[in-house]
Amino acid sequence: MSESLRVYVKPGCPWCLEAEAWLKREGYVYEAVDVYADPSAYEEMQRLSGQSCAPTLTYGDLLLADFGVPELEAFLEEHGIAP
């Protein structure tokens, strides 16, 4: 499958830390992209989501921007994305 979870994060961001902890706990494999360490990734996140807030998640053409764990759980369930 060419689709994979990609999570744009900012170090120290409490929502980012919670989202990553939840994904790990639930057994999801994902790529974490530090948008502070990589300015091009920050630009990519802004281009994809239209905003600068993290976390932002992509899965193929799907996008979830500026979310907490409840929104993350609902998004993954709605789209049938399992670990």
N, C-alpha and C positions, 0 to 999 in steps of 0.2 A: 504494500500500500504506500502510495507516495504522500499521503496526508499524514502529518504528525503535529503534535501539540507544540506550539512555540509560545513562550511566555516572556513578554518584555517586562523587565523589573528594574527597580531603582534600589540600590543598597540602602538598608535601614528603613525602607518603607514598610510600615506595619501591615498593610493590606497585601503587599507582595510576599512578605514572610509568611503570613497566614495562608495565602493561596498555595505557596510552594509546600508548606508543611502538610496541607490537606491533600494535595496531589500525591506527595510521597507516601503518606499514610494509606491512601486508597489504592496505591500501586500503579499510578499512571507514570508512563515514560514521557518525558517532555524535554524540550531544549529551553533553558533559561538564558535570556539575552539581557545582559547588563547595559542599559541604555546610557549610563554615565560613563562607562569604560569605552563604549563604542559610539562616537557621535553619529556615524552613518546609520546605526541601528536606531538611535533616537529619532533621526529624520525619517527613517522607514516607518517607525511606529506612528509618528505624527501624520505621515502621508496616508497610511492605511486606515487610521482611526479618526483622523480629523481633530485630534486633541493631544495633549501632552501628559495625560495622567497614566499612571501605572498602578496596578498591573493591567496589561493588555494581552489578550490571548488570541492566537490565530490557529485555525485547523483547516487546512485547505483554503477555501474561499470564505469560510466562516470567521466571524470576528466578534469578540466580546471585549469591550473597553471599559476601563475604570470600574472594576467590580470587586465585590467581597465574596466570601465563600458561599453564601446562600445563592447569589446570582450565578456563580460558577457551577454549583451543583445542578441548578435548574437548566442551565445552558447545555451541560454535558448530557443530562437526561433527555432533554428535548431533542437533541440531535443524535441520540443513540451512540454516544462516544463512551466506550467502556475501556477500562485498563487493559 
